[in-house]
Amino acid sequence: MPRSTALPPLPDLRFEHSYLASLRGCQGGWGVLGVTVRDQVGFLFLFLFLLWVIGVLGGEVMGNVG
């Protein structure tokens, strides 16, 4: 059965697109370094938070929390 309405285009969720957009306003090497560090540190905190959540949930499932 054919669709009657078209789906909207998928958003571009690649890291490179947002990174390059952030670099457009940078002037000089320090600006590029600042954007790069900000993006990488943000990813690091997100990754560590996810590891912490997995550890907490895993501990509750195994009965080791408390």
Buried (B, 14 or more C-beta within 10 A) or exposed (E): EEEEEEEEEEEEEEEEEEEEEBEEEBEEEEEEEEBBEEBEEEEEEEEEEEEEEEEEEEEEEEEEEE
